[in-house]
Amino acid sequence: MTVLRRQIVATLTLMGVLSVSAAEGYAAAASRVFDFGATSSSPVHTPVQPADIYSATRGYGFELGAKLTTSDHPGRGASLKNSISSQDPFSFSVALPEGNYRVTVTLGDATHESDTTIKAELRRLMLEAVQTKPGQFITRTFNVSVRTAKISTGGVVRLKERELTSELVNWDDKLTLEFNGPHPCVSALEITRVEDVTTVFLLGDSTVCDQPKEPWNSWGQMLPRFFDDRVAVANHAQSGESLRSSLGARRLDKVVSVMRPGDYLFIQYGHNDMKERGVGIGAFTSYKADLERFVAAARAHGGIPVLVTSMHRKSLDGAGKIQNTLGHYPEAVRSVAREQKVALIDLNALSAQFYEALGPMQIGSAFQDGTHHNNYGSYELAKCVVAGIRAAKLDLAQHLAADAIPFDPTKPDAVADFKMPASPQASTVRPDGS
């Protein structure tokens, strides 16, 4: 199949014109269990070998480019005696329909130490640096949100061209896991559809969305790592978006079409809204009214809206003090929060503390350009968001990860100590928006 034909088929699938038989078949199963390196199957276990490359017919497999080896896994029975590892990042995909999935992974190596970081879909951080000794195996659980562009109430999300190419993994008919780190190793994988978890939906711009390629990153990509297995993060933000363009693309319609009572909607815009021009356009006019519309839509579907003020740009003065480049837009968000009695995460204020703590000499270590962040900057901003969740006393705070300790943005993690394994794809092209 040519590249063009694959793109056409993918687009039609996203629009609901084509069905995905493998995904539909797996939807009927309570769970899928994969044994990596195993040579025999059972009624519930599917053996996976390094040569098992993903195909729509098989419905599971490694993505192209994986360099894999198997290692013995003694003492655990025939179906679980092996594992698959690599010295390089590799990805494994399973065809699945839209929904939230609980992923349980067993990590480790029979004869070597392992060190595995897991990202899901478009580089969403799930597990960070899970280390095992030779012969040791550790099981961890997290949730992944899988989506398509089809809106159950009618129509589709108006995807941008890049969402059908470099960002297609966020909209396709499968769940994709990236195994990364110095020596990533997976022994077993169980995937189960779940209906009883809280979904945290994100809507926003390029500082929130799942950035497809290194070194660009956002706090929305890092946020899943800080929750336990009772929460799934569904990041519907997109580069270059304002409140109005997101409404036009029907991103809000998509979110509320799958929102259930008790789910959350985090809303962070402003960087692009402030550049819009026209009669009646402004922070306390059109922007404020559109924010209220997002809040009302979430509440109408039983959701809990949370307003997030935009983080500052890289804008320290010579004395190391933050300079506001966002005009009245952060204050408009605060105003809506007060008037509508909506929970507020003041990332604008938290980021000011973070950037000033870094100072003029180190602030560049958090940024990739004047607006967008790298892995370190987005990781620290995700910690700021978690601090905001605690400060707002959201019930969501009960489901933070056990190691998500309180964070003081005036005392950020040392830049020199931060390590995050890079995903394979990289680009020098900056995201839309500024």
C-alpha positions in Angstrom: 0.0 0.0 0.0 1.4 3.4 -1.0 1.9 6.1 1.6 -0.9 8.2 0.0 -3.3 5.2 0.1 -2.4 4.5 3.8 -3.2 8.2 4.6 -6.5 8.0 2.8 -7.5 4.8 4.5 -6.4 6.3 7.9 -8.4 9.4 7.3 -11.5 7.5 6.3 -11.2 5.3 9.4 -10.9 8.4 11.6 -14.1 9.8 10.0 -16.0 6.6 10.7 -16.3 5.7 7.0 -14.3 2.5 7.4 -14.4 0.1 10.3 -11.4 -1.6 11.9 -12.2 -5.3 12.2 -9.3 -6.1 14.5 -10.3 -3.3 16.9 -13.9 -4.4 16.9 -12.9 -7.9 17.6 -10.7 -6.9 20.6 -13.5 -4.7 21.9 -15.5 -7.8 22.6 -12.8 -9.3 24.8 -12.6 -8.5 28.5 -8.8 -8.0 28.2 -5.8 -8.9 26.1 -2.7 -10.5 27.6 0.6 -10.6 25.7 3.6 -12.7 26.8 6.8 -11.2 25.3 9.2 -13.8 24.1 6.9 -16.7 24.8 6.7 -19.5 22.2 3.4 -21.1 23.2 0.0 -19.6 23.6 -3.0 -20.3 25.9 -6.7 -19.5 25.7 -5.9 -16.1 27.3 -2.3 -15.4 26.5 -0.9 -14.3 23.2 2.8 -15.0 22.6 4.8 -12.1 21.1 8.1 -12.6 19.2 10.5 -9.9 18.0 9.5 -10.6 14.4 5.8 -9.8 15.1 5.5 -6.5 13.3 2.2 -4.7 13.6 -0.3 -5.3 10.9 -4.0 -4.6 10.7 -4.7 -8.3 10.1 -2.8 -9.4 13.2 -4.1 -6.5 15.2 -1.0 -6.2 17.4 2.8 -6.0 17.0 5.9 -3.9 17.2 6.2 -0.8 15.1 8.8 -0.8 12.3 12.4 -0.1 13.3 12.4 -2.1 16.6 15.8 -3.8 17.3 14.8 -6.5 19.8 16.2 -9.5 21.6 14.7 -12.2 23.8 16.0 -13.3 27.2 15.2 -16.3 29.3 12.7 -15.9 32.1 13.2 -19.1 34.2 10.8 -20.3 36.9 7.6 -18.7 35.7 6.0 -21.4 33.6 6.1 -22.0 29.9 4.0 -19.1 28.8 5.9 -16.5 30.9 9.5 -17.7 30.7 10.8 -15.0 28.4 11.0 -11.3 27.9 11.9 -8.9 25.1 14.4 -6.1 25.5 16.5 -3.6 23.5 19.2 -1.1 23.9 17.0 1.3 21.9 13.5 2.6 22.2 10.8 0.4 20.6 7.0 0.7 20.3 4.2 -1.9 20.5 0.7 -1.4 19.3 -2.7 -3.1 19.8 -5.8 -2.4 17.7 -8.5 -1.0 20.0 -11.6 1.1 19.7 -12.1 4.4 21.5 -12.1 4.3 25.2 -10.0 4.2 28.4 -7.7 1.2 28.9 -5.9 0.0 32.0 -2.5 -1.2 31.1 -0.6 -3.6 33.4 3.0 -4.2 32.4 5.6 -6.6 33.9 9.1 -5.2 33.4 12.4 -6.9 33.9 15.1 -9.1 32.5 16.3 -12.5 33.5 20.0 -11.8 33.3 20.5 -8.1 33.2 19.5 -4.9 34.9 16.6 -3.1 33.2 15.6 0.6 33.2 12.4 1.3 31.4 10.4 4.5 30.8 7.0 4.1 29.1 5.3 6.7 27.0 1.8 6.1 25.4 0.3 7.3 22.1 2.0 10.6 21.3 4.8 10.6 23.9 2.5 10.9 26.9 4.7 10.0 29.9 3.2 7.0 31.9 6.0 5.4 33.8 9.4 6.9 34.6 12.7 5.0 35.1 11.4 1.7 36.4 14.6 -0.1 37.4 15.0 -3.8 38.1 18.0 -6.0 39.1 18.9 -9.1 37.1 16.1 -11.7 37.6 13.8 -9.1 39.2 10.4 -8.3 37.7 8.1 -5.4 38.6 4.5 -4.9 37.7 3.0 -1.5 37.2 -0.4 -0.2 36.1 -1.6 3.0 34.4 -4.4 4.1 32.1 -4.4 5.3 28.5 -7.1 7.1 26.7 -7.6 6.1 23.1 -9.7 8.3 20.7 -10.9 8.8 17.2 -12.1 11.9 15.4 -15.7 10.7 15.2 -18.2 12.5 17.4 -20.9 10.3 18.7 -23.5 13.1 18.5 -22.6 13.6 14.8 -19.8 14.8 12.6 -16.0 14.7 13.3 -13.3 16.8 14.7 -11.7 19.0 12.0 -8.2 17.6 12.2 -5.2 19.6 11.0 -3.0 18.1 8.3 -0.3 17.2 10.8 -2.9 15.3 12.9 -3.3 13.0 9.9 0.5 12.5 9.5 3.0 13.2 12.3 0.3 13.1 15.0 -1.8 10.3 13.6 -0.9 8.0 16.5 -3.2 10.1 18.7 -6.2 9.5 16.4 -5.7 6.1 15.0 -7.4 2.8 15.7 -4.8 1.5 18.2 -3.1 1.9 21.5 0.7 2.4 21.1 3.2 2.1 23.9 6.8 3.4 23.6 9.3 1.5 25.7 12.3 3.7 26.3 15.3 4.1 28.6 18.9 2.7 28.9 17.7 -0.9 28.8 13.9 -1.2 28.3 12.6 -4.7 28.8 9.0 -6.0 28.9 7.9 -9.5 29.9 4.1 -9.3 29.9 1.4 -6.8 29.0 -2.3 -6.9 29.9 -4.8 -4.3 28.4 -8.3 -4.1 29.8 -11.0 -1.6 28.9 -12.3 0.3 31.9 -15.4 2.4 32.5 -14.9 3.2 36.2 -11.9 5.6 36.1 -12.0 9.4 36.2 -11.0 11.1 32.9 -9.1 14.4 33.0 -9.7 16.0 29.6 -7.3 18.8 28.5 -8.1 21.5 26.1 -5.6 24.2 25.2 -2.8 25.2 22.9 0.8 24.1 22.0 2.0 24.5 25.6 -0.6 21.8 26.7 -0.9 19.5 23.7 0.9 16.2 22.9 3.9 17.5 20.9 4.9 14.8 18.3 8.7 15.2 18.2 11.7 15.9 20.3 12.8 18.3 21.8 9.4 20.0 22.0 7.2 19.0 24.9 4.3 20.2 27.0 3.0 19.8 30.6 -0.1 18.0 29.2 2.2 15.2 28.0 3.9 14.9 31.4 0.8 15.0 33.5 -0.3 11.3 33.3 2.9 10.2 35.1 1.6 12.0 38.3 -1.6 10.1 38.6 -2.5 6.6 39.9 -4.5 4.0 38.0 -7.8 5.5 38.9 -7.3 8.4 36.4 -6.9 8.6 32.7 -5.6 11.8 31.0 -7.2 12.6 27.6 -5.2 15.4 26.0 -7.3 17.1 23.3 -5.2 20.3 23.1 -3.7 21.3 19.8 -0.9 23.6 18.7 -1.9 27.1 17.5 -5.4 26.9 19.0 -7.4 29.6 20.6 -10.8 29.1 22.3 -12.5 30.2 19.1 -10.5 27.9 16.8 -11.0 25.0 19.1 -14.7 25.6 19.0 -14.6 25.8 15.2 -12.7 22.5 15.0 -15.3 20.9 17.4 -12.8 19.9 19.9 -15.1 20.9 22.8 -17.9 19.0 21.1 -15.7 15.9 21.0 -14.8 16.1 24.7 -18.3 16.6 26.0 -19.6 13.8 23.8 -17.5 11.3 25.8 -17.5 13.0 29.1 -19.2 11.3 32.1 -20.3 12.8 35.4 -17.4 13.4 37.6 -14.8 13.8 34.8 -12.7 16.9 34.7 -12.0 19.4 31.9 -8.8 21.5 32.3 -8.9 24.6 30.1 -5.8 26.6 29.3 -5.8 29.1 26.5 -4.5 32.7 26.0 -1.2 32.6 24.1 -3.0 32.6 20.7 -6.3 34.3 21.8 -4.4 37.5 22.6 -3.3 37.9 19.0 -6.8 37.8 17.6 -8.2 41.0 16.3 -11.6 42.4 15.5 -14.6 44.2 16.9 -15.4 43.0 20.3 -12.3 40.8 20.5 -10.5 41.1 23.9 -9.6 39.5 27.2 -12.7 40.7 29.1 -15.1 40.5 26.1 -14.9 37.6 23.6 -12.3 35.6 25.5 -14.1 35.8 28.8 -17.4 34.9 27.1 -15.9 31.8 25.4 -14.3 30.6 28.6 -17.8 30.8 30.2 -19.1 28.7 27.3 -16.5 26.0 27.9 -17.3 26.0 31.6 -21.1 25.7 30.9 -20.6 22.9 28.4 -18.6 20.8 30.9 -21.1 21.4 33.7 -24.0 20.5 31.4 -22.5 17.1 30.9 -21.8 16.5 34.6 -18.1 17.4 34.3 -16.0 19.5 36.6 -14.3 22.5 34.8 -10.9 23.7 36.0 -9.5 26.9 34.6 -5.7 27.1 34.1 -4.0 30.5 33.5 -1.4 30.5 30.8 2.2 30.1 31.9 4.5 33.1 31.2 6.8 33.1 28.2 10.6 33.2 28.6 10.5 36.8 29.8 12.8 37.6 32.7 14.3 41.1 32.9 17.9 41.9 33.7 17.1 41.7 37.4 15.6 38.2 37.0 12.0 39.3 37.5 9.2 38.1 35.2 7.7 40.4 32.6 4.1 40.0 31.7 3.6 39.3 27.9 0.0 38.1 28.1 -1.8 41.3 28.8 -5.1 41.0 30.7 -5.7 37.4 29.6 -4.6 35.6 32.8 -6.7 38.1 34.9 -9.7 37.4 32.7 -9.4 33.7 33.6 -9.2 34.5 37.3 -12.3 36.7 36.8 -14.3 33.8 35.3 -13.1 31.5 38.1 -14.4 33.9 40.7 -17.7 34.7 39.1 -18.5 31.2 38.0 -17.1 29.6 41.2 -14.8 27.4 39.1 -11.6 25.8 40.4 -8.5 27.7 39.3 -4.9 26.5 38.8 -2.9 29.7 38.5 -0.1 28.4 36.4 0.7 32.0 35.4 1.7 32.7 39.0 3.3 29.3 39.5 5.4 29.6 36.4 6.6 33.0 37.5 8.0 31.5 40.6 9.6 28.6 38.7 11.3 30.9 36.1 12.5 33.4 38.6 14.0 30.5 40.7 15.9 29.4 37.6 17.1 32.9 36.9 18.4 34.6 33.8 21.3 32.1 33.4 19.2 28.9 33.6 15.8 29.8 32.3 16.8 28.7 28.9 17.2 25.2 30.2 13.4 25.0 30.5 12.6 26.3 27.0 13.0 25.3 23.4 12.1 28.8 22.1 10.5 31.9 23.7 7.2 30.1 24.3 7.5 26.3 24.0 9.2 24.0 26.5 11.5 21.0 26.4 11.2 17.9 28.5 12.6 19.5 31.7 10.5 22.6 31.4 7.3 20.7 30.8 8.0 18.2 33.5 8.4 21.0 36.1 5.3 22.8 34.8 3.3 19.5 35.2 4.5 19.5 38.8 3.2 23.1 39.1 -0.2 21.9 37.8 -0.1 19.1 40.4 0.6 21.7 43.1 -2.3 23.6 41.8 -4.6 20.6 42.0 -3.6 20.3 45.7 -4.0 24.0 46.3 -7.5 24.0 44.8 -8.4 21.0 47.0 -9.8 19.0 44.0 -11.0 15.5 44.8 -8.6 14.5 42.0 -5.8 15.0 44.5 -6.7 11.7 46.1 -5.5 10.0 43.0 -2.1 11.4 42.6 0.7 8.9 42.3 2.3 7.8 45.5 5.6 9.4 44.5 4.0 12.7 43.5 5.4 14.5 46.5 4.5 18.2 47.2 6.3 20.6 44.9 7.6 24.1 45.6 8.1 26.0 42.3 10.6 28.3 44.0 12.8 25.2 44.5 12.6 23.4 41.2 14.5 20.2 40.4 18.1 20.8 39.5 18.5 21.0 35.7 21.7 18.8 35.9 19.9 16.0 37.7 17.0 15.8 35.2 17.0 12.8 32.8 14.3 11.9 30.4 15.0 9.4 27.5 14.3 11.1 24.2 11.8 9.5 21.8 13.1 8.5 18.4 11.5 11.2 16.3 12.9 14.8 16.3 12.3 18.0 14.5 13.6 21.5 14.4 10.3 22.9 13.2 8.6 24.9 16.0 5.0 24.2 16.9 2.2 26.5 15.8 1.5 29.4 18.2 3.8 31.6 20.1 
